[in-house]
């Protein structure tokens, strides 16, 4: 109100202004992409402050905490929302998770890629066959099996970790969730995560095992095409080192959207036996081999032929889409070598870039 004085609070005898919600919003927006910002939500976060929490880089919700735009007593909705990049912590352990994140993230933008002494074997080999679940794959690739997950919903999991002593962000497809297909939430989450990594000079490692785009009415209700476009923009615009490995399938839009050579990846590998193509083998047989089926060839023969020729890693390497075909056992050491090689990639002079929720 005109002529009114700002509210004050007494801190040790000195009166200091209490920041308004608008002032908090301005401060958070100004610091976005300049210094890491972590929100800890330990109770109800409703109204304007829910938007403020979504502006932070990462939000930690303590068990029992909730985030709503409108109080559930007015809407009847029982399920609250969650910021795009968030983690739920047990009671009493949220502060520890915040400390872990603060110790991992750089103090500010422009610090360059962080490389420290590797406390794991740089040449450690994995099993000849990768584990079936994304969490186990992540554990096997990260130094000493340690990672800091910052998303747990959707088919793309995002986590911080060190690989070969290089601090990085990892995006990994969870093939156990609808074949790793990219839905609207997954695209939105991965895009925000890549933006975050780019702002703070954290290389992006992408491990792809996806059958393409998800088909559902829920996705179409969301701004699905916008979320996919945001994912493409995030990878294309990121200046940090980007290393991608196709560890299973990269079908349809999954390959170009998830850290492909075309979207600026520095190094791209595919595991021996991976499948890369615009169509899956089953879809290719159904759409393109009517004449061959009429001649008496079996679907199994045609599927194998498609995988060994058109959709093989060798075919992708021949067109320059990947740099090499590697055994599954070498995924960790190849990624570590690539990160160390790219660690001097210049991002120090890159302009600050606000990390916007949308």
C-alpha positions in Angstrom: 0.0 0.0 0.0 1.2 3.5 -0.7 3.1 5.0 2.2 3.2 1.7 4.1 6.4 0.4 5.6 7.7 -3.1 4.9 7.2 -5.7 7.6 10.2 -6.3 9.8 11.5 -9.1 12.0 13.9 -8.8 14.9 17.1 -10.8 14.5 19.4 -10.4 17.5 18.0 -6.9 18.2 18.3 -5.6 14.6 15.2 -5.1 12.7 15.4 -6.5 9.1 12.8 -6.4 6.4 10.8 -9.6 5.8 11.0 -10.4 2.1 7.7 -10.5 0.3 6.6 -13.4 -1.9 7.4 -11.2 -5.0 10.8 -10.5 -3.6 11.5 -14.2 -3.0 10.4 -15.0 -6.6 12.7 -12.3 -8.0 15.6 -13.5 -6.0 15.1 -17.2 -7.0 14.7 -16.2 -10.7 17.9 -14.0 -10.6 19.9 -16.8 -9.1 18.6 -19.5 -11.5 21.6 -21.0 -13.4 24.0 -19.0 -11.4 24.2 -20.9 -8.1 22.5 -24.2 -7.2 19.2 -23.8 -5.4 17.6 -26.6 -3.4 14.2 -26.4 -1.8 13.5 -28.5 1.3 9.7 -29.0 1.9 9.0 -30.4 5.3 5.2 -29.6 5.6 2.5 -28.1 3.4 3.6 -25.9 0.5 0.5 -24.2 -1.0 -0.3 -21.4 -3.3 2.4 -19.0 -4.6 5.1 -20.8 -2.6 4.4 -24.0 -4.6 5.4 -22.0 -7.7 8.5 -20.8 -5.9 9.4 -24.4 -4.9 9.1 -25.4 -8.6 11.5 -22.6 -9.5 14.3 -24.2 -7.5 16.7 -26.6 -9.3 15.8 -29.5 -7.0 13.1 -30.0 -4.4 13.5 -32.4 -1.5 10.1 -33.5 0.0 10.3 -35.0 3.5 7.9 -37.9 4.1 4.4 -36.5 4.8 5.1 -33.2 3.1 2.8 -32.0 0.4 2.8 -29.4 -2.4 -0.5 -28.0 -3.8 -1.4 -24.9 -5.8 -4.9 -24.9 -4.2 -5.6 -26.3 -0.7 -7.2 -29.8 -1.0 -10.0 -28.7 1.2 -11.2 -26.5 -1.6 -10.6 -28.8 -4.5 -11.2 -32.3 -3.0 -8.0 -33.5 -4.7 -5.9 -35.7 -2.4 -2.8 -36.2 -4.5 -0.4 -33.3 -4.4 2.1 -32.3 -7.0 5.8 -32.6 -7.2 8.4 -30.4 -8.9 10.0 -31.9 -12.0 13.3 -32.7 -10.3 12.6 -33.9 -6.8 13.2 -36.7 -4.3 11.3 -37.9 -1.3 13.3 -38.3 1.9 12.6 -40.2 5.1 11.7 -38.2 8.2 14.9 -36.7 9.7 17.1 -37.5 6.7 16.1 -34.7 4.3 18.8 -32.4 5.6 21.4 -35.1 5.0 20.3 -35.4 1.4 20.5 -31.6 0.9 24.1 -31.7 2.3 24.9 -34.5 -0.1 23.6 -32.5 -3.1 25.4 -29.4 -2.0 28.7 -31.3 -1.7 28.2 -32.7 -5.1 27.1 -29.7 -7.1 29.6 -26.9 -7.8 29.3 -23.7 -5.8 28.3 -21.7 -8.9 28.1 -21.8 -12.7 31.3 -21.4 -14.7 33.4 -23.6 -12.5 34.2 -26.1 -15.3 34.0 -29.9 -15.3 34.9 -31.3 -11.9 37.5 -34.1 -12.0 38.9 -35.7 -8.9 41.0 -38.8 -8.2 39.0 -41.9 -9.1 38.4 -44.1 -6.1 37.2 -46.9 -8.2 39.0 -49.0 -10.9 39.0 -47.0 -14.1 39.3 -50.2 -16.1 36.7 -52.1 -14.1 34.7 -54.4 -16.5 31.1 -55.2 -16.1 29.3 -58.5 -16.6 29.0 -59.7 -20.2 25.3 -58.9 -20.0 24.0 -55.8 -18.3 21.4 -56.1 -15.5 17.7 -55.9 -16.5 16.8 -53.0 -14.3 17.9 -49.4 -14.7 18.9 -48.9 -11.0 21.3 -51.9 -11.2 22.8 -50.7 -14.4 23.4 -47.2 -12.9 25.0 -48.8 -9.8 27.3 -50.9 -12.0 28.5 -47.9 -14.1 28.9 -45.3 -11.3 32.1 -45.2 -9.2 31.7 -47.5 -6.2 28.1 -47.9 -7.1 27.1 -44.6 -5.6 24.6 -42.2 -7.2 22.2 -39.5 -6.1 18.8 -40.0 -7.8 16.7 -36.8 -8.4 13.8 -38.3 -10.3 11.9 -41.5 -9.8 8.9 -41.2 -12.0 8.4 -41.9 -15.7 10.6 -44.1 -17.9 13.7 -41.8 -17.8 15.6 -41.8 -14.5 17.9 -38.9 -13.7 20.8 -39.2 -11.3 24.1 -37.6 -10.3 27.2 -39.7 -10.0 30.9 -39.9 -10.6 32.3 -42.0 -13.4 36.1 -42.3 -13.5 36.3 -39.4 -11.0 34.3 -37.1 -13.3 31.1 -35.6 -11.7 28.3 -35.9 -14.2 24.5 -36.3 -14.7 23.1 -39.6 -15.9 19.9 -40.1 -17.9 19.0 -43.7 -18.2 16.0 -45.4 -19.8 14.1 -47.8 -17.5 13.1 -50.6 -20.0 11.0 -52.2 -17.3 8.5 -49.2 -17.6 6.6 -49.7 -20.8 9.8 -50.6 -22.7 11.4 -47.4 -21.7 9.1 -45.4 -24.0 9.3 -41.6 -23.6 6.1 -40.1 -22.1 5.4 -36.5 -21.4 6.6 -36.5 -17.8 9.8 -38.3 -18.7 10.6 -35.8 -21.5 9.9 -32.9 -19.2 12.0 -34.3 -16.4 15.0 -35.2 -18.6 14.9 -31.8 -20.3 15.1 -30.0 -17.0 17.9 -32.3 -15.8 20.0 -31.7 -18.9 19.5 -27.9 -18.5 20.6 -28.2 -14.9 23.7 -30.1 -15.8 24.5 -27.7 -18.6 24.2 -24.7 -16.2 26.7 -26.2 -13.7 29.2 -27.8 -16.1 28.2 -31.4 -15.4 28.7 -33.7 -18.4 25.6 -35.6 -19.5 25.8 -39.4 -19.8 22.8 -41.0 -21.5 22.1 -44.7 -21.4 19.4 -45.6 -23.9 17.1 -48.6 -23.9 13.8 -47.3 -25.3 11.2 -48.6 -27.7 10.3 -45.0 -28.8 7.4 -42.8 -27.8 4.6 -43.7 -25.4 1.1 -44.0 -26.8 -1.6 -43.0 -24.4 -4.5 -40.5 -24.0 -2.8 -39.1 -20.9 0.2 -37.9 -22.9 -2.1 -36.3 -25.5 -3.8 -34.3 -22.7 -0.4 -33.0 -21.6 1.6 -30.7 -23.9 3.3 -33.8 -25.2 4.8 -32.3 -28.4 6.0 -29.3 -26.4 7.7 -31.6 -23.8 9.4 -33.6 -26.6 10.5 -30.3 -28.2 11.9 -29.1 -24.9 13.9 -32.4 -24.6 15.4 -31.9 -28.1 16.3 -28.3 -27.3 17.9 -29.3 -24.0 20.3 -31.8 -25.6 21.0 -29.6 -28.7 21.7 -26.5 -26.6 23.8 -28.1 -23.9 27.5 -27.1 -24.2 28.8 -29.7 -21.7 30.4 -33.0 -22.7 27.8 -35.4 -23.8 28.4 -39.2 -24.0 25.7 -41.6 -25.1 25.5 -45.4 -25.1 22.7 -47.5 -26.6 22.6 -50.3 -24.2 19.5 -52.1 -25.6 17.0 -50.5 -28.0 16.9 -47.1 -29.6 13.7 -47.2 -31.7 11.9 -44.4 -33.5 12.2 -41.0 -31.8 14.2 -42.4 -28.9 17.5 -42.4 -30.7 17.4 -38.8 -32.1 15.9 -37.4 -28.9 18.2 -39.0 -26.3 21.7 -37.7 -26.9 22.2 -38.7 -30.5 25.1 -37.4 -32.7 22.6 -35.2 -34.5 21.7 -33.4 -31.2 25.3 -32.7 -30.4 26.6 -35.8 -28.5 30.4 -35.8 -28.5 30.8 -39.6 -28.3 28.2 -42.2 -29.1 28.6 -46.0 -28.6 26.2 -48.9 -29.0 26.5 -52.2 -27.2 27.0 -55.3 -29.4 23.5 -56.7 -30.1 21.7 -53.3 -29.6 18.8 -52.5 -32.0 18.8 -49.0 -33.6 16.1 -48.1 -36.1 13.1 -46.0 -37.1 11.0 -49.1 -36.6 11.2 -52.1 -34.3 11.8 -55.5 -36.0 8.2 -56.5 -35.5 6.8 -53.3 -36.9 9.2 -53.4 -39.8 8.1 -56.9 -40.8 4.4 -55.9 -40.4 4.8 -52.8 -42.6 7.5 -53.6 -45.1 7.7 -57.3 -45.9 4.3 -58.3 -47.2 5.9 -59.6 -50.4 8.5 -61.6 -48.6 5.9 -63.2 -46.4 3.9 -64.1 -49.4 6.9 -65.9 -50.8 7.0 -68.2 -47.8 9.6 -66.6 -45.6 8.9 -66.6 -41.9 8.4 -63.6 -39.7 11.3 -64.9 -37.5 13.7 -64.9 -40.5 12.7 -61.4 -41.5 13.0 -60.1 -37.9 16.5 -61.5 -37.7 17.5 -60.1 -41.1 16.2 -56.6 -40.1 18.1 -56.6 -36.8 21.3 -57.8 -38.4 21.2 -55.4 -41.3 19.1 -52.2 -41.1 18.8 -52.0 -37.3 22.3 -53.2 -36.4 24.9 -51.1 -34.6 27.2 -51.7 -37.5 24.7 -50.1 -39.8 24.5 -47.1 -37.5 28.3 -46.9 -37.4 28.5 -47.0 -41.2 26.4 -43.9 -41.4 28.4 -42.1 -38.7 25.6 -42.1 -36.1 27.7 -44.0 -33.6 31.5 -44.0 -33.0 31.8 -47.7 -32.3 30.3 -51.0 -31.2 31.4 -52.2 -27.8 30.8 -55.2 -25.6 28.5 -54.7 -22.6 31.4 -55.3 -20.3 33.2 -52.2 -21.5 30.4 -49.7 -21.0 31.8 -48.2 -17.8 35.5 -47.9 -18.9 34.6 -46.5 -22.3 32.3 -43.9 -20.7 35.0 -43.0 -18.1 37.6 -42.6 -20.9 35.3 -40.4 -22.9 34.5 -38.2 -20.0 38.2 -37.7 -19.1 39.0 -37.0 -22.7 36.2 -34.4 -22.9 36.7 -32.9 -19.4 38.6 -29.9 -20.8 35.7 -29.0 -23.2 35.3 -25.3 -22.6 32.2 -24.2 -20.8 33.7 -21.7 -18.4 32.9 -18.7 -20.6 29.5 -19.9 -21.5 26.7 -17.4 -20.6 24.6 -18.1 -17.5 21.3 -19.7 -18.5 18.2 -19.6 -16.3 16.8 -23.0 -15.6 13.1 -22.5 -16.2 10.5 -25.0 -15.1 8.8 -25.0 -18.5 
